[in-house]
Amino acid sequence: MTLTPYKKESNIAPFDLTTNSSIPYTAVVEHIYLNGSEVNKNAVNSKVRSIKANSQRSLTDISGMVFFDENVLNTTNPTPLKQGWSFKHSVSSFYGSYTSYSLSPIVKLDYLYEDSDI
């Protein structure tokens, strides 16, 4: 997912967790971590990583310098984990003569679920 001075926002990358058999059906998202491997990580200003569940209307923007994480547990309207998701990232500007910045994203979603065996 490469960005340049002319394209400071990535395309949206979808991923689907609906068929992952290791995720309990009752799982709800508690915490989101958006990290990954960066090329020219010091070449850009104001990194923002964004994620959205298909059941949500808009992306959740998470900004940071090193850590991109957020507690998103909503006890009145929890977000189910087992669904489709979308990810993208953006920057506000580039430093000096750098021509690109890229991210190989790692998305970690911590979740809670009700154990029916209890």
DSSP file (Angstrom, degrees, kcal/mol; ACC not computed):
  #  RESIDUE AA STRUCTURE BP1 BP2  ACC     N-H-->O    O-->H-N    N-H-->O    O-->H-N    TCO  KAPPA ALPHA  PHI   PSI    X-CA   Y-CA   Z-CA
    1    1 A M              0   0    0      0, 0.0   102,-1.5     0, 0.0     2,-0.3   0.000 360.0 360.0 360.0  88.5    0.0    0.0    0.0
    2    2 A T  E     -A  102   0A   0    100,-0.2     2,-0.3     7,-0.1   100,-0.3  -0.692 360.0-165.8 -96.3 137.9    2.2    2.8   -1.3
    3    3 A L  E     -A  101   0A   0     98,-3.9    98,-2.4    -2,-0.3     5,-0.2  -0.879   5.9-174.1-115.4 151.5    1.6    6.5   -1.0
    4    4 A T  B >   -E    7   0B   0      3,-2.1     3,-0.7    -2,-0.3    96,-0.2  -0.854  45.6 -94.0-134.0 170.7    3.4    9.3   -2.9
    5    5 A P  T 3  S+     0   0    0      0, 0.0     3,-0.2     0, 0.0    95,-0.1   0.768 129.3  45.5 -57.1 -23.0    3.3   13.1   -2.7
    6    6 A Y  T 3  S+     0   0    0      1,-0.3     2,-0.4     2,-0.0    -3,-0.0   0.670 120.2  37.8 -93.8 -19.3    0.6   13.0   -5.4
    7    7 A K  B <   +E    4   0B   0     -3,-0.7    -3,-2.1     1,-0.1    -1,-0.3  -0.811  62.6 167.0-134.4  92.1   -1.4   10.2   -3.8
    8    8 A K        +     0   0    0     -2,-0.4    83,-2.2    -3,-0.2     2,-0.4   0.326  61.7  62.8 -92.0   7.3   -1.5   10.6    0.0
    9    9 A E  B    S-F   90   0C   0     81,-0.2    81,-0.2    -7,-0.1    -5,-0.1  -0.999  76.4-133.7-135.3 133.2   -4.3    8.2    0.6
   10   10 A S        -     0   0    0     79,-3.0     2,-0.1    -2,-0.4    -7,-0.1  -0.282  29.9 -97.4 -77.3 165.8   -4.3    4.4   -0.1
   11   11 A N        -     0   0    0      1,-0.1     2,-0.4    77,-0.1    78,-0.2  -0.386  51.0 -92.8 -69.2 161.7   -7.1    2.5   -1.8
   12   12 A I        -     0   0    0     76,-0.1    76,-0.2    -2,-0.1    -1,-0.1  -0.685  37.2-154.0 -81.3 130.8   -9.4    0.7    0.6
   13   13 A A  E     -G   87   0C   0     74,-3.4    74,-1.7    -2,-0.4     2,-0.2  -0.915  10.3-154.8-108.3 110.4   -8.3   -2.9    1.2
   14   14 A P  E     +G   86   0C   0      0, 0.0     2,-0.3     0, 0.0    72,-0.2  -0.531  14.0 178.8 -83.1 150.8  -11.2   -5.2    2.2
   15   15 A F  E     -G   85   0C   0     70,-2.4    70,-3.3    -2,-0.2     2,-0.5  -0.981  16.0-142.4-146.5 152.0  -10.8   -8.4    4.2
   16   16 A D  E     +G   84   0C   0     -2,-0.3    68,-0.2    68,-0.2     3,-0.1  -0.950  21.9 173.6-125.2 127.7  -13.5  -10.8    5.4
   17   17 A L    >   +     0   0    0     66,-2.1     3,-1.1    -2,-0.5    67,-0.2   0.281  56.4 102.0-109.3   7.9  -13.7  -12.7    8.7
   18   18 A T  T 3  S+     0   0    0      1,-0.2    -1,-0.1    64,-0.1    64,-0.1   0.809  86.4  41.0 -66.2 -30.0  -17.2  -14.2    8.1
   19   19 A T  T 3  S+     0   0    0     -3,-0.1     2,-0.8    64,-0.1    -1,-0.2   0.371  80.4 119.1-100.8   5.3  -15.8  -17.7    7.2
   20   20 A N    X   -     0   0    0     -3,-1.1     3,-1.4     1,-0.2    -3,-0.0  -0.612  47.7-163.8 -74.4 108.8  -13.1  -17.8    9.9
   21   21 A S  T 3  S+     0   0    0     -2,-0.8    -1,-0.2     1,-0.3     4,-0.1   0.644  81.5  65.8 -72.1 -14.8  -14.1  -20.9   11.9
   22   22 A S  T 3  S+     0   0    0      2,-0.1    -1,-0.3    -3,-0.0    -2,-0.1   0.595  84.5  86.1 -83.0  -9.3  -11.8  -20.0   14.9
   23   23 A I  S <  S-     0   0    0     -3,-1.4     2,-0.0    -6,-0.2     0, 0.0  -0.813  83.3-125.6 -92.8 123.1  -13.8  -16.8   15.6
   24   24 A P    >   -     0   0    0      0, 0.0     3,-1.6     0, 0.0    58,-0.2  -0.353  15.7-125.0 -63.7 146.7  -16.8  -17.4   17.9
   25   25 A Y  T 3  S+     0   0    0      1,-0.3    57,-0.2    -4,-0.1    56,-0.1   0.771 110.7  54.0 -63.9 -25.5  -20.1  -16.2   16.5
   26   26 A T  T 3  S+     0   0    0     88,-0.2    -1,-0.3    54,-0.1    88,-0.2   0.394  80.3 129.5 -90.1   4.1  -20.7  -14.1   19.6
   27   27 A A    <   -     0   0    0     -3,-1.6    54,-2.1    86,-0.2    55,-0.5  -0.361  35.6-172.3 -65.8 133.4  -17.3  -12.3   19.4
   28   28 A V  E     -CB  80 112A   0     84,-3.0    84,-2.5    52,-0.3     2,-0.2  -0.960  30.5-102.3-124.9 146.8  -17.5   -8.5   19.6
   29   29 A V  E     + B   0 111A   0     50,-2.8    50,-0.4    -2,-0.3    45,-0.3  -0.456  39.9 167.1 -73.0 131.8  -14.5   -6.1   19.0
   30   30 A E  E     +     0   0A   0     80,-3.1    42,-1.8     1,-0.4    43,-1.2   0.771  65.1   9.6-106.8 -46.4  -12.9   -4.7   22.1
   31   31 A H  E     -DB  71 110A   0     79,-1.3    79,-2.5    40,-0.3     2,-0.4  -0.994  59.7-150.7-143.5 142.3   -9.6   -3.1   20.8
   32   32 A I  E     -DB  70 109A   0     38,-2.5    38,-2.2    -2,-0.3     2,-0.4  -0.959   8.2-172.6-117.8 132.2   -8.1   -2.4   17.4
   33   33 A Y  E     -DB  69 108A   0     75,-2.8    75,-2.8    -2,-0.4     2,-0.6  -0.995   1.0-173.1-121.3 125.7   -4.3   -2.3   16.7
   34   34 A L  E     + B   0 107A   0     34,-3.3    73,-0.2    -2,-0.4     2,-0.2  -0.885  30.7 129.3-122.5  97.9   -3.2   -1.1   13.2
   35   35 A N  E     + B   0 106A   0     71,-2.5    71,-2.9    -2,-0.6     2,-0.3  -0.407  17.0 143.3-126.8-157.8    0.5   -1.5   12.7
   36   36 A G  E     - B   0 105A   0     69,-0.3     2,-0.5    -2,-0.2    -2,-0.0  -0.877  53.2 -47.5 146.3-176.7    2.8   -3.1   10.1
   37   37 A S  E     - B   0 104A   0     67,-1.9    67,-2.8    -2,-0.3     2,-0.3  -0.796  53.4-161.2 -93.9 127.1    6.0   -2.8    8.2
   38   38 A E  E     - B   0 103A   0     -2,-0.5     2,-0.5    65,-0.2     3,-0.3  -0.850  13.1-153.9-113.2 144.3    6.8    0.7    6.9
   39   39 A V  E    S+ B   0 102A   0     63,-2.3    63,-1.7    -2,-0.3     4,-0.1  -0.977  88.7   3.9-112.6 130.1    9.2    1.8    4.1
   40   40 A N  S >  S+     0   0    0     -2,-0.5     3,-2.1    61,-0.2    -1,-0.2   0.899  79.0 168.4  61.3  44.5   10.4    5.5    4.5
   41   41 A K  T 3  S+     0   0    0     -3,-0.3     3,-0.5     1,-0.3    -1,-0.1   0.737  72.3  51.2 -62.7 -23.2    8.5    5.7    7.8
   42   42 A N  T 3  S+     0   0    0      1,-0.2    -1,-0.3     3,-0.0    -2,-0.1   0.338  91.1  82.0 -92.7   7.3   10.2    9.0    8.7
   43   43 A A  S <  S+     0   0    0     -3,-2.1    52,-3.2    57,-0.1     2,-0.3   0.499  86.1  59.8 -88.9  -4.5    9.4   10.6    5.3
   44   44 A V  E     -J   94   0D   0     -3,-0.5     2,-0.3    50,-0.3    50,-0.2  -0.849  65.2-136.8-131.3 159.4    5.8   11.6    6.1
   45   45 A N  E    S+J   93   0D   0     48,-2.5    47,-2.2    -2,-0.3    48,-0.8  -0.826  76.3   7.4-108.0 150.4    3.7   13.8    8.5
   46   46 A S  S    S-     0   0    0     -2,-0.3     2,-0.3    45,-0.2    -1,-0.2   0.906  71.0-157.3  49.7  69.3    0.5   12.9   10.3
   47   47 A K  E     -H   64   0C   0     17,-0.5    17,-1.2    -3,-0.2     2,-0.4  -0.564  11.0-173.8 -74.4 136.8   -0.1    9.2    9.6
   48   48 A V  E     -HI  63  90C   0     42,-2.6    42,-2.6    -2,-0.3     2,-0.4  -0.997   8.3-166.3-133.9 129.5   -3.7    8.0    9.9
   49   49 A R  E     -HI  62  89C   0     13,-2.6    13,-3.0    -2,-0.4     2,-0.4  -0.943  13.0-163.9-114.1 139.3   -4.8    4.5    9.7
   50   50 A S  E     +HI  61  88C   0     38,-3.1    38,-2.0    -2,-0.4     2,-0.3  -0.934  10.9 179.8-130.4 145.0   -8.5    3.8    9.2
   51   51 A I  E     -HI  60  87C   0      9,-1.8     9,-3.4    -2,-0.4     2,-0.3  -0.985   1.6-176.0-143.0 151.7  -10.7    0.7    9.6
   52   52 A K  E     - I   0  86C   0     34,-2.0    34,-2.3    -2,-0.3     2,-0.3  -0.977  20.3-138.4-151.0 133.8  -14.4    0.0    9.2
   53   53 A A  E >   - I   0  85C   0     -2,-0.3     3,-2.1     5,-0.2    32,-0.2  -0.642  32.7-117.2 -81.5 149.8  -16.6   -2.9    9.8
   54   54 A N  T 3  S+     0   0    0     30,-2.8    31,-0.1     1,-0.3    -1,-0.1   0.795 115.6  60.5 -59.1 -26.6  -19.2   -3.5    7.0
   55   55 A S  T 3  S+     0   0    0     29,-0.3    -1,-0.3    25,-0.2     2,-0.3   0.543  94.1  82.4 -78.7  -5.7  -21.9   -2.9    9.6
   56   56 A Q  S <  S-     0   0    0     -3,-2.1     3,-0.1     1,-0.1    -4,-0.0  -0.695  73.0-140.6-100.4 153.2  -20.6    0.6   10.3
   57   57 A R  S    S+     0   0    0     -2,-0.3     2,-0.3     1,-0.1    -1,-0.1   0.862  79.5  21.5 -78.0 -36.9  -21.3    3.7    8.2
   58   58 A S  S    S-     0   0    0     -7,-0.0    -5,-0.2     1,-0.0    -1,-0.1  -0.886  83.6 -92.5-136.0 162.7  -17.9    5.3    8.3
   59   59 A L        -     0   0    0     -2,-0.3     2,-0.6    -7,-0.1    -7,-0.2  -0.375  32.3-129.9 -67.8 146.8  -14.2    4.6    8.9
   60   60 A T  E     -H   51   0C   0     -9,-3.4    -9,-1.8    -2,-0.1     2,-0.4  -0.918  24.1-146.4 -96.7 117.2  -12.7    4.9   12.3
   61   61 A D  E     -H   50   0C   0     -2,-0.6     2,-0.5   -11,-0.2   -11,-0.2  -0.719  15.6-173.7 -88.1 131.4   -9.5    7.0   12.0
   62   62 A I  E     -H   49   0C   0    -13,-3.0   -13,-2.6    -2,-0.4     2,-0.2  -0.970   7.5-169.6-126.4 114.0   -6.6    6.2   14.3
   63   63 A S  E     +H   48   0C   0     -2,-0.5     2,-0.3   -15,-0.2     6,-0.3  -0.619  20.1 129.7-101.6 162.8   -3.7    8.5   14.2
   64   64 A G  E     -H   47   0C   0    -17,-1.2   -17,-0.5    -2,-0.2     4,-0.1  -0.971  52.5-123.0 174.7 177.7   -0.3    8.1   15.8
   65   65 A M  S    S-     0   0    0      2,-0.3    -1,-0.1    -2,-0.3     3,-0.1   0.727 104.1  -9.5-108.5 -45.0    3.5    8.2   15.3
   66   66 A V  S    S+     0   0    0      1,-0.3     2,-0.5   -31,-0.0    -2,-0.1   0.671 129.9  51.2-120.5 -45.2    4.4    4.7   16.4
   67   67 A F        -     0   0    0    -32,-0.1     2,-0.5     2,-0.1    -1,-0.3  -0.849  53.0-176.7-105.5 133.0    1.3    3.1   18.0
   68   68 A F        +     0   0    0     -2,-0.5   -34,-3.3    -4,-0.1     2,-0.3  -0.828  36.0 126.7-126.4  89.2   -2.1    3.1   16.2
   69   69 A D  E     -D   33   0A   0     -2,-0.5     2,-0.3    -6,-0.3   -36,-0.2  -0.986  29.0-179.1-146.9 156.1   -4.5    1.5   18.6
   70   70 A E  E     -D   32   0A   0    -38,-2.2   -38,-2.5    -2,-0.3     2,-0.6  -0.976  30.8-123.7-157.5 138.1   -7.9    2.3   20.1
   71   71 A N  E     +D   31   0A   0     -2,-0.3   -40,-0.3   -40,-0.2   -41,-0.1  -0.761  34.6 169.9 -79.8 119.8  -10.3    0.8   22.6
   72   72 A V        +     0   0    0    -42,-1.8     2,-0.3    -2,-0.6   -41,-0.2   0.231  19.2 140.4-118.9  11.9  -13.6    0.6   20.6
   73   73 A L        -     0   0    0    -43,-1.2     2,-0.6     5,-0.1   -43,-0.1  -0.414  28.0-172.8 -64.1 123.2  -15.8   -1.5   22.8
   74   74 A N        -     0   0    0    -45,-0.3     3,-0.1    -2,-0.3    -1,-0.1  -0.949   7.1-167.2-116.9 106.6  -19.3   -0.1   22.8
   75   75 A T  S    S+     0   0    0     -2,-0.6    -1,-0.1     1,-0.2    -2,-0.0   0.767  86.5  47.3 -71.0 -24.5  -21.3   -2.0   25.4
   76   76 A T  S    S+     0   0    0      1,-0.2    -1,-0.2     0, 0.0    -2,-0.0   0.788 132.5  14.7 -85.4 -28.2  -24.7   -0.6   24.1
   77   77 A N  S    S-     0   0    0     -3,-0.1    -1,-0.2     2,-0.0    -2,-0.2  -0.528  84.2-168.6-143.5  71.4  -24.0   -1.4   20.5
   78   78 A P        -     0   0    0      0, 0.0    -5,-0.1     0, 0.0    -3,-0.1  -0.248  22.8-119.7 -67.5 152.0  -21.0   -3.7   20.2
   79   79 A T        -     0   0    0    -50,-0.4   -50,-2.8    -7,-0.2     2,-0.1  -0.815  25.6-128.8 -92.0 117.0  -19.4   -4.3   16.8
   80   80 A P  B     -C   28   0A   0      0, 0.0   -52,-0.3     0, 0.0   -25,-0.2  -0.406   9.8-151.3 -63.2 139.4  -19.5   -8.0   15.7
   81   81 A L  S    S+     0   0    0    -54,-2.1     2,-1.9   -57,-0.2   -64,-0.2   0.864  79.0  79.2 -78.0 -38.2  -16.0   -9.3   14.7
   82   82 A K  S    S+     0   0    0    -55,-0.5     2,-0.3   -58,-0.2    -1,-0.2  -0.504  80.3  77.3 -81.6  81.0  -17.2  -12.0   12.3
   83   83 A Q  S    S-     0   0    0     -2,-1.9   -66,-2.1    -3,-0.1     2,-0.2  -0.913  88.4 -62.1-163.0-176.7  -18.0   -9.8    9.2
   84   84 A G  E     -G   16   0C   0     -2,-0.3   -30,-2.8   -68,-0.2   -29,-0.3  -0.539  49.9-168.8 -80.3 150.6  -16.3   -8.0    6.4
   85   85 A W  E     -GI  15  53C   0    -70,-3.3   -70,-2.4   -32,-0.2     2,-0.3  -0.900  11.6-148.2-135.8 162.1  -13.9   -5.1    7.1
   86   86 A S  E     -GI  14  52C   0    -34,-2.3   -34,-2.0    -2,-0.3     2,-0.3  -0.992  11.6-170.8-134.6 143.8  -12.1   -2.4    5.2
   87   87 A F  E     +GI  13  51C   0    -74,-1.7   -74,-3.4    -2,-0.3     2,-0.3  -0.974  12.2 156.7-132.1 144.7   -8.6   -0.8    5.9
   88   88 A K  E     - I   0  50C   0    -38,-2.0   -38,-3.1    -2,-0.3     2,-0.3  -0.966  18.5-153.1-153.8 167.6   -6.8    2.2    4.4
   89   89 A H  E     + I   0  49C   0     -2,-0.3   -79,-3.0   -78,-0.2     2,-0.3  -0.976  11.2 179.3-143.0 159.5   -4.1    4.6    5.4
   90   90 A S  E     -FI   9  48C   0    -42,-2.6   -42,-2.6    -2,-0.3     2,-0.3  -0.961  12.8-152.5-152.2 165.4   -3.1    8.2    4.6
   91   91 A V        -     0   0    0    -83,-2.2   -45,-0.2    -2,-0.3   -44,-0.2  -0.937  18.3-136.8-137.1 160.1   -0.6   10.9    5.4
   92   92 A S  S    S-     0   0    0    -47,-2.2     2,-0.3    -2,-0.3   -46,-0.2   0.840  77.2 -20.4 -88.5 -34.4   -0.8   14.7    5.3
   93   93 A S  E     -J   45   0D   0    -48,-0.8   -48,-2.5   -85,-0.1     2,-0.3  -0.983  58.2-112.9-165.1 169.4    2.6   15.5    3.6
   94   94 A F  E     -J   44   0D   0     -2,-0.3     2,-0.3   -50,-0.2   -50,-0.3  -0.818  26.3-123.9-111.8 151.4    6.1   14.2    2.7
   95   95 A Y    >   -     0   0    0    -52,-3.2     3,-1.6    -2,-0.3   -53,-0.0  -0.727  60.2 -46.1 -90.6 143.2    9.5   15.5    3.9
   96   96 A G  T 3  S-     0   0    0     -2,-0.3    -2,-0.1     1,-0.2   -53,-0.0   0.079 115.2 -14.3  45.9-131.4   12.2   16.6    1.5
   97   97 A S  T 3  S+     0   0    0      2,-0.0    -1,-0.2     0, 0.0     2,-0.1   0.262  90.4 131.4 -95.4  11.3   13.0   14.5   -1.5
   98   98 A Y    <   -     0   0    0     -3,-1.6     3,-0.1     1,-0.1    -4,-0.1  -0.397  34.7-171.5 -64.6 140.1   11.2   11.4   -0.5
   99   99 A T        +     0   0    0      1,-0.2     2,-0.3   -95,-0.1    -1,-0.1   0.563  60.4  18.4-110.7 -12.2    9.0   10.0   -3.3
  100  100 A S        -     0   0    0    -96,-0.2     2,-0.3   -95,-0.1    -1,-0.2  -0.999  45.9-166.1-157.0 159.3    7.1    7.3   -1.6
  101  101 A Y  E     -A    3   0A   0    -98,-2.4   -98,-3.9    -2,-0.3     2,-0.4  -0.985  20.1-171.1-140.7 134.4    6.0    5.8    1.7
  102  102 A S  E     -AB   2  39A   0    -63,-1.7   -63,-2.3    -2,-0.3     2,-0.4  -0.959  10.3-161.5-134.4 154.2    4.6    2.3    2.0
  103  103 A L  E     - B   0  38A   0   -102,-1.5   -65,-0.2    -2,-0.4   -67,-0.0  -0.998  12.0-161.2-133.2 128.7    2.9    0.2    4.6
  104  104 A S  E     - B   0  37A   0    -67,-2.8   -67,-1.9    -2,-0.4    -2,-0.0  -0.905  40.8-139.1-101.6  98.6    2.4   -3.6    4.7
  105  105 A P  E     - B   0  36A   0      0, 0.0     2,-0.4     0, 0.0   -69,-0.3  -0.195  23.5-164.9 -72.9 149.4   -0.4   -3.5    7.3
  106  106 A I  E     - B   0  35A   0    -71,-2.9   -71,-2.5     2,-0.0     2,-0.5  -0.992  10.8-164.9-124.9 120.8   -1.0   -5.8   10.2
  107  107 A V  E     - B   0  34A   0     -2,-0.4     2,-0.5   -73,-0.2   -73,-0.2  -0.931   5.5-174.8-109.7 122.3   -4.5   -5.5   11.7
  108  108 A K  E     - B   0  33A   0    -75,-2.8   -75,-2.8    -2,-0.5     2,-0.6  -0.977   2.7-171.1-119.4 125.5   -5.1   -7.0   15.1
  109  109 A L  E     - B   0  32A   0     -2,-0.5     2,-0.3   -77,-0.2   -77,-0.2  -0.941   7.8-157.6-118.6 109.1   -8.6   -7.1   16.5
  110  110 A D  E     - B   0  31A   0    -79,-2.5   -80,-3.1    -2,-0.6   -79,-1.3  -0.626  22.5-174.0 -80.0 144.4   -9.0   -8.1   20.2
  111  111 A Y  E     - B   0  29A   0     -2,-0.3     2,-0.3   -82,-0.3   -82,-0.2  -0.929  24.5-144.3-141.3 162.5  -12.4   -9.4   21.0
  112  112 A L  E     + B   0  28A   0    -84,-2.5   -84,-3.0    -2,-0.3     2,-0.3  -0.900  22.5 179.4-118.9 151.7  -14.7  -10.6   23.8
  113  113 A Y        -     0   0    0     -2,-0.3     2,-0.6   -86,-0.2   -86,-0.2  -0.995  32.3-110.4-152.0 156.9  -17.2  -13.3   23.5
  114  114 A E        -     0   0    0     -2,-0.3     2,-0.7   -88,-0.2   -88,-0.2  -0.770  30.8-139.6 -88.5 124.1  -19.8  -15.1   25.6
  115  115 A D    >   -     0   0    0     -2,-0.6     3,-1.2     1,-0.1    -1,-0.0  -0.753   8.0-161.0 -87.8 117.2  -18.8  -18.6   26.3
  116  116 A S  T 3  S+     0   0    0     -2,-0.7    -1,-0.1     1,-0.2    -2,-0.0   0.592  84.0  70.8 -74.8  -9.8  -21.8  -20.9   26.0
  117  117 A D  T 3         0   0    0      1,-0.2    -1,-0.2    -3,-0.0    -2,-0.0   0.493 360.0 360.0 -84.4  -3.4  -20.1  -23.6   28.0
  118  118 A I    <         0   0    0     -3,-1.2    -1,-0.2     0, 0.0    -2,-0.1   0.446 360.0 360.0 -93.0 360.0  -20.3  -21.7   31.3
